Amino acid sequence: MARPYLDGRLALMAGNNAGAIAQLRLAVAAEDALAYDEPPAWYLPSRDALGVALLRDCDYPAAEQVFRDELKQHPESGRALFGLRAALLAQKRDSEAAAIGKRFERAWRGANVKLEAGAM
């Protein structure tokens, strides 16, 4: 699982969106195949990175779905809410984005890191 995740992140940093999306889809599938365990076997949510790659590729509906799927697995994840808001704004769904923005602010309150779309 680490290999496609890292290859996807490297492709994303190199500006190879198609390569990043392909690798990160593999990472998401591998992450989904993991058995439940505590502590989790993998801490880096692959969907967040896939969502960013889809945003960069201007596939906003797909990015929206990826972030919504991440929120099903990790409710009120600040990173997923941040990405979902960006996907909604890109689709001109401002009222939905505003509601998600409020949820993000609550989820991210007290965090010591400022999220930026490119740094997710």
Contacts in CASP RR format, 6 or more apart in sequence:
PFRMAT RR
TARGET T0000
AUTHOR 0000-0000-0000
METHOD contacts of the structure
MODEL  1
MARPYLDGRLALMAGNNAGAIAQLRLAVAAEDALAYDEPPAWYLPSRDAL
GVALLRDCDYPAAEQVFRDELKQHPESGRALFGLRAALLAQKRDSEAAAI
GKRFERAWRGANVKLEAGAM
1 27 0 8 1.000
1 30 0 8 1.000
1 31 0 8 1.000
1 34 0 8 1.000
1 42 0 8 1.000
1 46 0 8 1.000
2 42 0 8 1.000
4 23 0 8 1.000
4 24 0 8 1.000
4 26 0 8 1.000
4 27 0 8 1.000
4 30 0 8 1.000
5 23 0 8 1.000
5 24 0 8 1.000
5 27 0 8 1.000
5 44 0 8 1.000
5 46 0 8 1.000
5 49 0 8 1.000
7 23 0 8 1.000
8 19 0 8 1.000
8 20 0 8 1.000
8 23 0 8 1.000
8 24 0 8 1.000
8 27 0 8 1.000
8 49 0 8 1.000
8 53 0 8 1.000
9 20 0 8 1.000
9 24 0 8 1.000
9 49 0 8 1.000
11 17 0 8 1.000
11 19 0 8 1.000
11 20 0 8 1.000
11 23 0 8 1.000
12 20 0 8 1.000
12 24 0 8 1.000
12 49 0 8 1.000
12 52 0 8 1.000
12 53 0 8 1.000
12 56 0 8 1.000
15 56 0 8 1.000
17 53 0 8 1.000
17 56 0 8 1.000
17 57 0 8 1.000
18 57 0 8 1.000
20 49 0 8 1.000
20 53 0 8 1.000
20 56 0 8 1.000
21 50 0 8 1.000
21 53 0 8 1.000
21 54 0 8 1.000
21 57 0 8 1.000
24 46 0 8 1.000
24 49 0 8 1.000
24 50 0 8 1.000
24 51 0 8 1.000
24 53 0 8 1.000
25 50 0 8 1.000
27 46 0 8 1.000
27 49 0 8 1.000
27 50 0 8 1.000
28 46 0 8 1.000
28 47 0 8 1.000
28 50 0 8 1.000
28 66 0 8 1.000
30 46 0 8 1.000
31 42 0 8 1.000
31 45 0 8 1.000
31 46 0 8 1.000
31 47 0 8 1.000
34 40 0 8 1.000
34 41 0 8 1.000
34 42 0 8 1.000
35 41 0 8 1.000
45 70 0 8 1.000
45 73 0 8 1.000
45 74 0 8 1.000
45 77 0 8 1.000
45 79 0 8 1.000
45 80 0 8 1.000
47 66 0 8 1.000
47 67 0 8 1.000
47 69 0 8 1.000
47 70 0 8 1.000
47 73 0 8 1.000
47 80 0 8 1.000
48 67 0 8 1.000
48 70 0 8 1.000
48 77 0 8 1.000
48 79 0 8 1.000
48 80 0 8 1.000
48 83 0 8 1.000
48 120 0 8 1.000
49 120 0 8 1.000
50 66 0 8 1.000
51 62 0 8 1.000
51 63 0 8 1.000
51 66 0 8 1.000
51 67 0 8 1.000
51 83 0 8 1.000
51 87 0 8 1.000
52 63 0 8 1.000
52 83 0 8 1.000
52 117 0 8 1.000
52 118 0 8 1.000
52 120 0 8 1.000
54 60 0 8 1.000
54 62 0 8 1.000
54 63 0 8 1.000
54 66 0 8 1.000
54 87 0 8 1.000
55 63 0 8 1.000
55 83 0 8 1.000
55 86 0 8 1.000
55 87 0 8 1.000
55 90 0 8 1.000
55 117 0 8 1.000
58 90 0 8 1.000
60 87 0 8 1.000
60 90 0 8 1.000
60 91 0 8 1.000
61 87 0 8 1.000
61 91 0 8 1.000
63 83 0 8 1.000
63 86 0 8 1.000
63 87 0 8 1.000
63 90 0 8 1.000
64 84 0 8 1.000
64 87 0 8 1.000
64 88 0 8 1.000
64 91 0 8 1.000
67 80 0 8 1.000
67 81 0 8 1.000
67 83 0 8 1.000
67 84 0 8 1.000
67 87 0 8 1.000
68 84 0 8 1.000
70 77 0 8 1.000
70 79 0 8 1.000
70 80 0 8 1.000
71 77 0 8 1.000
71 80 0 8 1.000
71 81 0 8 1.000
71 84 0 8 1.000
74 80 0 8 1.000
76 103 0 8 1.000
76 106 0 8 1.000
76 107 0 8 1.000
77 107 0 8 1.000
78 104 0 8 1.000
78 107 0 8 1.000
78 108 0 8 1.000
78 115 0 8 1.000
79 115 0 8 1.000
79 120 0 8 1.000
81 100 0 8 1.000
81 101 0 8 1.000
81 103 0 8 1.000
81 104 0 8 1.000
81 107 0 8 1.000
81 108 0 8 1.000
82 104 0 8 1.000
82 108 0 8 1.000
82 115 0 8 1.000
82 117 0 8 1.000
82 120 0 8 1.000
83 117 0 8 1.000
83 120 0 8 1.000
84 100 0 8 1.000
85 97 0 8 1.000
85 100 0 8 1.000
85 101 0 8 1.000
85 104 0 8 1.000
86 117 0 8 1.000
88 94 0 8 1.000
88 96 0 8 1.000
88 97 0 8 1.000
88 100 0 8 1.000
89 97 0 8 1.000
108 115 0 8 1.000
END
